[in-house]
Amino acid sequence: MTEHAYPNTQSKKKGIFFFLMKARATKPGETYGVPGQGDTLLLSLGSIAGIIFLWWLVTSMGWIKPLFLPGPGAVLGKFVDVWNNGFTNTPFLEHVAVSGARVFGAFLLACLVGIPLGIAMGMSPFIRGVFDPPIEFYRPIPPLAYLPLMIIWFGIGETSKVLLIFLSVLAPVALGARSGVKSAAIEQVHAAYSFGASRWQVMRHVILPSALPEILTAMRIGIGFGWTTLVAAEMVAATEGLGYMVLSASQFLQTSTVIMGIIVIAIIAYAFDLLMRFVERRVVPWKGRM
């Protein structure tokens, strides 16, 4: 029998085959949309699992001594021990709370100062000329370089610690806000002025919404600098905090405690970054789509 004897059967088979092979319909703008757009959750989980497996393999095979790199089990056991018994007679959550207060307090202060300052720098040549040189001067300097100066000026109390973190966050936030002002289209600014808008109304309804994406990105970068500076800030006569815990454990070669503290700092910082991404999607949903 030839295939022409059953044309309907053959066409049905071909139809089923093409239906199974057919890709799902793309959403508007998905095929040629935002570069890099797509779900990466599974890839990220696979990457984390691969790193943990490689870590376990290297330590279990004895390629690196536990003194230099303890295994995942040892680090997890140290976390449970510190959670239950604390570190240097201080509960673990108290260390977390102290470090969080220092970082987020300095971050909030840097945003309250840096965002208005950056917007003013972007809108006023006079303010940009006054504040841009000092910010650009100290921005590339590592915090450890001016840490002794903070101690001489403000002592070894909380002021020097918070101020050190504040300075590390201020520069990226202010410069991000200044750069964001330039994102406003000049046509929109002229259109607002032509309708009789005041300078304040132009800033409120045109410039600020255009600058928000870069401001939020700068805030994410700034909080990263804040957590990076935390360990340096807690070198100054600290008795509590995650940075103090890492530094103190390193002096006694407690590598598992050092790695555990680093992981805790990374998890807290990453959780806040995810929160900032959520806020960014809610506040500026048009980012990357225009």
N, C-alpha and C positions, 0 to 999 in steps of 0.2 A: 504494500500500500504506500502511496506517495503522501507527502505532507499536505498536498493540495486536496486530499480527500477529506481532511478535517480542518478546514481553514479557521473555523471559530475556535477550536481547541488550541491550535498553534498561536493564534492571536491572543488568547487569554493567558497562555503561558508567558508570552513575551511581555504582556501588560503587567503580570505579577512580578516578573523579573525587574522591569524598569521601575516599578513601584517600590520594590525593596532597595534598589540601588539609588533611588532618588534622594537627594539631600533635602533637609528641611528647608522651608522657605526662610530667606534671610529677612531680618528686620530692616526698616528704612535706614539707610546710611551705614548698614553693618558691613557690606562688602567693600565699599570704598569710604569707610568712615574714619574715625579717629585712629591714628597710628598707635599700635600697641594695645588696642581695645580687645578685650576677651577675658574669660574667666581663667584664673591661674591658681585656684585653690588646691586642686589635686596635685599640680606640679609643685606647689609650695610644700604641701604635706609630704610628698615624695622626697623632696630635697631635704627636709628636716629629718625624715626617717633615714635617709642615706647617710647624713652626717653623723647621726647617733650610732648607726650600725658601724660606720668606719671607726668612730671613736671607740666603740666596744671591741671591735676586732683588733685594733692596734694595742689596746691595753690588755686584753685577754691573752694575746699571743706573746706578751712580754717584750714587745719591740721598744716600748718606752717604760722606764721605771715609774712606779706609782708615786714616787716623790715628786716627779716632774709633771706627770699627767695621770691622776687617779681615774679609775673607770667610772662609767655612769652610775653603777650601783653604789660605789663609795660616795659619790657626790650626793646622790639621793638619800643615802643613809645619814650623811652629815646634815642635810636639810631637815630631816625628821628630828635629828638630835637637837639642832639649834632651835627648831620650832617648839620642841617640848621643854628644853632646858635653858634656852636663851644663850647669849654670848656675852662673856665678861659680866655675869650677874644682871644682865639687862634682857628683858623679853625680846624675841625676834621682831614682833609687830611694833614694838617701841622704836627699834632701829629703823624700820621701814617708815614709821610715822615721822620721825625726826628728819630723815633725809627727804621725804616727800614734802614736808613743810618748808624746808630750805629751798628746794628746787622750784616748787610751784609758787611759793611766795615771791622768789626772785623773778620767776617767769611772769607772773601777774604784774609785778611792778614794772618790768621791762616793757610789757605790752602797753600799760597805761602811759608810759613815757615815750616809748619808741614809735608807736603807731601815729599819734598826733604829730610827733616831731618829724617822722618820715614824710607824712602828707604835707606838712608845712614846708619841708625842704623841697618837695616836688613842685610846689606851687609858687614858692617865693625864692627868687635868686638871692636875695639878701640873707635869708635864713640858711639856704644851702651853702652860701659862701662862708657863713660863720661856723656852722656845725659840721660840715662835711670834712674839713681837714682833721679835726681831732678824732672823729669816728674812724676815718680811713687810716689814721696814724696808729691807733691802738688795736684796730681790728685784727691784723695778722700776728700780733704779739701773743705767744702762748700764755695762758693764765698763770702758769708757774713762774713766769718771768716777773710779773708785777705782784705776785703773792707776798714777797717780803715787804713791799711798799705798803700793801694793805695792812699788814701786821703793825708796821711802824706808825701808820696814821690812825688806825682804828682799833688796835689791840688784838687780842686773841679770842674775843667773844663772838657772838653770833653776827655782829655787824660786818666784820671782815669776811665771814663765810658767805653771807647772803649777797654782799656787795660784789664779791668775786664772781659768783654765778650770775648776778644781774648784769655785769659788764660783758660777760660772754654771750648773753642772750640779746642784749640791747642792740649791738651792731647789726646782726642779720635781720632783726625785726624792723629797725629803722630804715635800713637800705632796701629791704623788700617793699616797705610801704612807699618809699620814694620812687622806686622803680614802677610800682603799681600805678602811680599817678599818671605816668606816661602811657598807660594802656588805654586811657580814655581817647576816643576818636575826636579829632579836632572838629569834624563836621557836627558831632553831637553837641560839643561845647558851643560852637557858633550858633547852632539852632536854638539852644536854650537861651543864649543871650538875646537872640533876635525875637524871642517870645517875651522878653522883659524880665528874665530870671536874674536875681541878684547873684553876687559872687558866692554867697553862702549856699543858695539854692543849687547853683551849678555844682558846687563841691558835694552837697548832700545827695543830689539825685542823679548826677552824671559821673563825676569823678570817683566818688567812693564806691559805688557798685562796680565800676570797671576795675578798681584797684583791689577789690576784695579777694579775688583768686590768688594774686601774688602775696597779699598780706597773710592769708591763711597758710600758704606754702612757706613763707618766711617764719611764721609761728612754729610750724612743724620742725623746720631746720633749727630754730632757736632753742626749742626744748631739748633737742638732741645735744646741742652745745652745752646746755645746762646740766644734763646728766653726765656729760663727759667731764665737766669741770667739778662735779661733786666730789670726786675722790681727792682732787687737789685742794678743794676748800676744806675738807675734813681732815687734812693733814695738820691743821692748825689747832693743836691742843683740844681735839675732839674726844669725847668719851662715849658718844652714841652716834649711830648712823651707819648706813651700808658701806659708805666709803671708809669710815673708820674701821669697820669690821674686816674689810678686805685688806687694808694696810696693816692692821694689827696681826691678822692671821699670816700675812706674808713674812713678817718678822720672825715668826716661829715655824716657818716652813709648813704651815697647815694648808697645803695646796688644795685639798678638797673644799675647805672653807672659802678660799679665794675664788675658786671656780663657781661655787654655789652663790657667792655674793654677786659675782659678775653676771650670772644667769638671772638672778632676781632683778638686778638693775635693768638688764636688757628686756625682761618681760614687762616690767612696769612702764618703761619707755615705749615699748612697742604697743602696749595696750592704750597708752595715751595717744600715740600716733594713729591707731585705728579709730579712736574717738574723734580726732581731728579730721580724719578722712570722712567719717560719717557726717560731721558738721559741715564739711566742705560740700558734700553731695546735697545737703539740705539747703544750705545758704546760697551756694553758687552752682546750681544744677546746669547752667549753661557753659561751665568751664570746659574747654576743649571741643565745643560743638559749634563755635562761631568762627 
